[in-house]
């Protein structure tokens, strides 16, 4: 049996399945959560300390660090950036990574 997806790229497959936006959001959040966790670790900032720096709850920090929770806002990311002392950069365009 021949696959209808042979010859298409991943973006086309995700578009056909109607899940491209969800997959992209999940991938971005996974990277952001990992980068934030690493910055916190490097600067020895606990979740409790992070919550205090951001004037929020520890539960909110847990959601921020949850790679599967894509509901984070730009304002929350900006506050997290300030809390760890790392600039937040957002851009549109092609990835610098080549396949």
Backbone as ProteinMPNN parsed JSONL, in Angstrom:
{"seq_chain_A": "XXXXXXXXXXXXXXXXXXXXXXXXXXXXXXXXXXXXXXXXXXXXXXXXXXXXXXXXXXXXXXXXXXXXXXXXXXXXXXXXXXXXXXXXXXXXXXXXXXX", "coords_chain_A": {"N_chain_A": [[0.846, -1.184, 0.0], [0.643, 2.127, -0.9], [1.779, 5.126, 0.553], [0.016, 8.169, 0.992], [1.496, 10.324, 1.706], [4.08, 10.206, 0.859], [6.817, 11.863, -0.456], [5.966, 14.362, 0.272], [6.683, 17.212, 2.381], [7.281, 17.739, 5.928], [5.85, 19.999, 6.823], [3.789, 20.161, 4.899], [2.466, 17.752, 5.415], [1.581, 18.187, 8.064], [-0.099, 20.358, 7.576], [-2.032, 19.14, 5.94], [-3.157, 17.401, 7.785], [-4.203, 19.235, 9.468], [-3.003, 20.191, 11.808], [-0.831, 21.796, 12.102], [-0.401, 24.372, 13.358], [-0.799, 23.738, 16.073], [1.279, 21.907, 16.535], [3.541, 23.466, 16.009], [3.249, 25.443, 18.011], [3.501, 23.829, 20.295], [6.133, 22.916, 19.999], [7.581, 25.322, 20.141], [6.93, 26.142, 22.754], [8.039, 24.061, 24.231], [10.79, 24.474, 23.829], [11.073, 27.074, 24.908], [10.339, 26.608, 27.611], [12.384, 24.855, 28.36], [14.652, 26.502, 27.975], [14.15, 28.528, 29.858], [14.122, 27.044, 32.249], [16.8, 26.199, 32.277], [18.102, 28.696, 32.494], [17.177, 29.487, 35.001], [18.303, 27.468, 36.562], [21.045, 27.919, 36.125], [21.374, 30.404, 37.341], [20.68, 29.769, 39.833], [17.984, 29.959, 40.765], [15.142, 29.234, 42.446], [11.855, 27.727, 42.018], [10.094, 28.911, 43.793], [11.462, 31.299, 44.405], [11.451, 32.386, 41.84], [8.725, 32.788, 41.444], [8.264, 34.772, 43.352], [9.887, 36.833, 42.326], [8.499, 37.374, 40.0], [6.132, 38.174, 40.939], [3.95, 36.376, 41.269], [2.236, 33.185, 41.497], [3.508, 29.992, 42.662], [2.318, 27.936, 41.312], [1.74, 29.136, 38.88], [4.312, 29.39, 37.883], [4.97, 26.717, 37.597], [3.209, 26.086, 35.476], [4.317, 27.718, 33.53], [6.77, 26.491, 33.166], [5.958, 24.076, 32.21], [6.216, 22.087, 29.548], [4.175, 21.236, 27.894], [2.061, 22.971, 28.154], [0.693, 25.361, 26.356], [-0.378, 27.851, 26.744], [0.863, 30.199, 27.525], [1.494, 33.695, 27.89], [2.766, 36.549, 26.057], [3.357, 38.66, 27.749], [3.794, 37.328, 30.172], [6.06, 35.836, 29.507], [7.845, 37.954, 29.095], [8.011, 39.011, 31.702], [9.168, 36.813, 32.978], [11.594, 36.741, 31.673], [12.801, 39.117, 32.557], [12.932, 38.458, 35.262], [14.874, 36.423, 35.346], [16.966, 37.721, 34.244], [17.66, 37.601, 31.547], [17.59, 38.527, 28.189], [14.56, 38.686, 26.301], [13.852, 37.587, 23.121], [11.958, 37.871, 20.283], [11.038, 36.745, 17.122], [10.016, 36.649, 13.699], [10.346, 34.445, 10.954], [12.56, 32.459, 8.929], [14.069, 29.587, 10.34], [17.319, 29.48, 11.796], [18.534, 27.114, 11.758], [19.661, 24.586, 9.68], [18.449, 21.919, 7.741]], "CA_chain_A": [[0.0, 0.0, 0.0], [1.458, 3.332, -1.046], [1.375, 6.215, 1.434], [-0.303, 9.417, 0.298], [2.397, 11.359, 2.187], [5.418, 10.053, 0.3], [7.197, 12.973, -1.309], [5.619, 15.655, 0.868], [7.514, 17.534, 3.534], [6.57, 17.7, 7.195], [4.884, 21.099, 6.86], [2.636, 19.767, 4.089], [1.761, 16.704, 6.153], [0.892, 18.81, 9.19], [-1.189, 21.15, 7.0], [-3.067, 18.202, 5.502], [-3.803, 16.869, 8.98], [-4.803, 20.362, 10.179], [-2.418, 20.31, 13.154], [0.451, 22.506, 12.027], [-0.298, 25.418, 14.38], [-0.653, 23.09, 17.376], [2.618, 21.31, 16.61], [4.501, 24.567, 16.103], [3.115, 26.026, 19.351], [4.06, 22.878, 21.265], [7.593, 22.907, 19.839], [8.098, 26.586, 20.67], [6.791, 26.141, 24.219], [9.012, 23.11, 24.773], [12.094, 25.145, 23.811], [11.032, 28.168, 25.882], [10.349, 26.043, 28.966], [13.728, 24.32, 28.594], [15.584, 27.626, 28.114], [13.876, 29.189, 31.129], [14.59, 26.153, 33.316], [18.265, 26.263, 32.279], [18.495, 30.01, 33.029], [16.912, 29.441, 36.445], [19.31, 26.575, 37.146], [22.347, 28.597, 36.051], [21.39, 31.502, 38.312], [20.248, 29.176, 41.102], [16.699, 30.537, 41.128], [14.139, 28.192, 42.664], [10.513, 28.082, 41.561], [9.543, 29.84, 44.78], [12.128, 32.584, 44.162], [10.971, 32.887, 40.557], [7.366, 33.278, 41.673], [8.378, 36.041, 44.072], [10.437, 37.824, 41.395], [7.49, 37.686, 38.988], [4.915, 38.556, 41.653], [2.929, 35.418, 40.877], [2.213, 31.978, 42.328], [4.364, 28.887, 42.232], [1.533, 27.188, 40.318], [1.942, 29.819, 37.596], [5.668, 29.033, 37.438], [4.867, 25.335, 37.119], [2.591, 26.144, 34.15], [5.302, 28.34, 32.643], [7.822, 25.502, 32.901], [5.327, 22.88, 31.657], [6.434, 22.121, 28.106], [2.952, 20.918, 27.154], [1.074, 24.031, 28.354], [1.011, 26.386, 25.363], [-1.201, 29.037, 26.973], [1.678, 31.283, 28.067], [1.362, 34.965, 27.17], [3.989, 37.302, 25.821], [3.612, 39.438, 28.966], [4.388, 36.414, 31.157], [7.431, 35.555, 29.058], [8.644, 39.153, 29.344], [8.272, 39.071, 33.148], [10.111, 35.731, 33.284], [12.874, 37.179, 31.134], [13.345, 40.094, 33.514], [13.196, 37.764, 36.53], [16.132, 35.672, 35.259], [18.008, 38.595, 33.715], [18.027, 37.183, 30.199], [16.698, 39.223, 27.269], [13.598, 37.932, 25.501], [13.885, 37.987, 21.719], [10.921, 37.222, 19.494], [11.173, 37.134, 15.729], [9.399, 35.82, 12.682], [11.26, 34.183, 9.857], [13.079, 31.103, 8.806], [14.978, 29.134, 11.379], [18.732, 29.519, 11.449], [18.977, 25.722, 11.69], [19.49, 23.985, 8.343], [18.225, 20.461, 7.796]], "C_chain_A": [[0.887, 1.241, 0.0], [0.904, 4.443, -0.166], [1.087, 7.468, 0.619], [0.662, 10.538, 0.669], [3.816, 11.24, 1.646], [5.681, 11.232, -0.638], [6.833, 14.328, -0.737], [6.553, 15.934, 2.036], [6.641, 17.571, 4.792], [5.514, 18.8, 7.287], [3.623, 20.749, 6.072], [1.805, 18.709, 4.795], [0.962, 17.295, 7.314], [-0.284, 19.667, 8.711], [-2.352, 20.244, 6.585], [-3.852, 17.661, 6.689], [-4.457, 17.965, 9.818], [-4.25, 20.592, 11.575], [-1.137, 21.13, 13.18], [0.613, 23.534, 13.142], [-0.081, 24.822, 15.772], [0.752, 22.533, 17.566], [3.679, 22.388, 16.763], [4.453, 25.193, 17.493], [3.733, 25.119, 20.411], [5.584, 22.858, 21.199], [8.209, 24.178, 20.421], [8.046, 26.582, 22.189], [7.8, 25.198, 24.86], [10.397, 23.757, 24.854], [12.135, 26.26, 24.853], [11.101, 27.654, 27.317], [11.739, 25.515, 29.313], [14.728, 25.454, 28.817], [15.388, 28.337, 29.453], [14.373, 28.34, 32.298], [16.112, 26.186, 33.416], [18.758, 27.59, 32.856], [18.291, 30.054, 34.539], [17.968, 28.596, 37.156], [20.669, 27.269, 37.205], [22.468, 29.69, 37.116], [20.897, 31.078, 39.69], [18.98, 29.849, 41.643], [15.696, 29.394, 41.271], [12.794, 28.647, 42.102], [9.867, 29.082, 42.509], [10.139, 31.235, 44.598], [11.622, 33.216, 42.864], [9.572, 33.477, 40.707], [7.397, 34.631, 42.373], [8.888, 37.145, 43.145], [9.404, 38.282, 40.366], [6.166, 38.148, 39.617], [3.728, 37.683, 41.227], [3.007, 34.199, 41.793], [3.191, 30.928, 41.799], [3.638, 28.035, 41.194], [1.695, 27.809, 38.932], [3.319, 29.497, 37.024], [5.67, 27.604, 36.912], [4.245, 25.283, 35.726], [3.575, 26.718, 33.126], [6.388, 27.344, 32.237], [7.282, 24.196, 32.323], [5.405, 22.952, 30.133], [5.167, 21.869, 27.305], [1.879, 21.992, 27.282], [1.422, 25.208, 27.448], [0.261, 27.695, 25.589], [-0.434, 30.225, 27.549], [1.51, 32.554, 27.222], [2.724, 35.62, 26.98], [4.357, 38.126, 27.056], [4.265, 38.562, 30.037], [5.819, 36.074, 30.784], [8.348, 36.746, 29.303], [8.978, 39.277, 30.824], [9.271, 38.002, 33.565], [11.513, 36.108, 32.817], [13.56, 38.156, 32.076], [13.744, 39.396, 34.809], [14.502, 36.977, 36.514], [17.266, 36.504, 34.674], [18.523, 38.198, 32.355], [17.071, 37.86, 29.225], [15.789, 38.268, 26.501], [13.653, 38.477, 24.082], [12.835, 37.168, 20.977], [11.084, 37.681, 18.065], [10.397, 36.159, 14.849], [10.429, 35.584, 11.59], [11.71, 32.751, 9.853], [14.053, 30.814, 9.933], [16.413, 29.205, 10.883], [19.294, 28.115, 11.297], [18.67, 25.179, 10.309], [19.352, 22.48, 8.506], [19.28, 19.732, 7.022]], "O_chain_A": [[1.786, 1.365, 0.831], [-0.305, 4.676, -0.142], [1.814, 7.792, -0.32], [0.661, 11.589, 0.028], [4.664, 12.083, 1.94], [4.863, 11.55, -1.501], [7.337, 15.348, -1.208], [7.14, 15.017, 2.61], [5.418, 17.45, 4.718], [4.408, 18.56, 7.773], [2.511, 21.012, 6.531], [0.575, 18.765, 4.775], [-0.199, 16.941, 7.519], [-1.333, 19.703, 9.353], [-3.513, 20.552, 6.852], [-5.068, 17.485, 6.609], [-5.182, 17.671, 10.769], [-4.947, 21.129, 12.436], [-0.435, 21.148, 14.191], [1.65, 23.569, 13.804], [0.719, 25.333, 16.555], [1.342, 22.673, 18.637], [4.609, 22.241, 17.556], [5.497, 25.447, 18.092], [4.413, 25.595, 21.321], [6.25, 22.791, 22.233], [9.229, 24.124, 21.108], [9.011, 26.976, 22.844], [8.354, 25.504, 25.916], [11.097, 23.594, 25.854], [13.108, 26.384, 25.596], [11.835, 28.199, 28.141], [12.217, 25.706, 30.432], [15.554, 25.388, 29.728], [16.364, 28.707, 30.106], [14.978, 28.865, 33.232], [16.659, 26.2, 34.519], [19.723, 27.612, 33.621], [19.124, 30.59, 35.27], [18.462, 28.969, 38.22], [21.358, 27.208, 38.224], [23.528, 29.875, 37.713], [20.72, 31.902, 40.588], [18.911, 30.247, 42.806], [15.437, 28.67, 40.31], [12.622, 29.815, 41.754], [9.17, 29.998, 42.071], [9.419, 32.233, 44.63], [11.395, 34.424, 42.796], [9.276, 34.539, 40.16], [6.636, 35.532, 42.021], [8.379, 38.265, 43.175], [9.428, 39.428, 39.916], [5.21, 38.47, 38.912], [2.658, 38.181, 40.877], [3.77, 34.195, 42.759], [3.631, 30.978, 40.65], [4.269, 27.475, 40.297], [1.776, 27.097, 37.931], [3.47, 29.35, 35.812], [6.301, 27.314, 35.895], [4.702, 24.515, 34.879], [3.646, 26.247, 31.991], [6.863, 27.358, 31.101], [8.058, 23.303, 31.983], [4.741, 23.779, 29.507], [5.095, 22.255, 26.138], [0.872, 21.928, 26.578], [2.345, 25.967, 27.743], [0.262, 28.562, 24.715], [-1.056, 31.176, 28.022], [1.4, 32.488, 25.998], [3.697, 35.284, 27.656], [5.537, 38.273, 27.374], [5.183, 39.004, 30.728], [6.695, 36.028, 31.648], [9.506, 36.567, 29.679], [10.11, 39.613, 31.172], [10.128, 38.251, 34.412], [12.499, 35.823, 33.497], [14.753, 38.035, 32.355], [14.784, 39.71, 35.389], [15.171, 36.866, 37.542], [18.406, 36.042, 34.614], [19.69, 38.427, 32.035], [15.857, 37.781, 29.409], [16.205, 37.18, 26.103], [13.518, 39.681, 23.864], [12.827, 35.939, 21.036], [11.25, 38.874, 17.81], [10.163, 35.007, 15.214], [11.284, 36.433, 11.338], [11.288, 31.94, 10.677], [14.764, 31.699, 10.408], [16.684, 29.014, 9.697], [20.393, 27.934, 10.773], [17.545, 25.301, 9.823], [20.05, 21.856, 9.306], [19.257, 18.503, 6.954]]}, "name": "protein", "num_of_chains": 1, "seq": "XXXXXXXXXXXXXXXXXXXXXXXXXXXXXXXXXXXXXXXXXXXXXXXXXXXXXXXXXXXXXXXXXXXXXXXXXXXXXXXXXXXXXXXXXXXXXXXXXXX"}
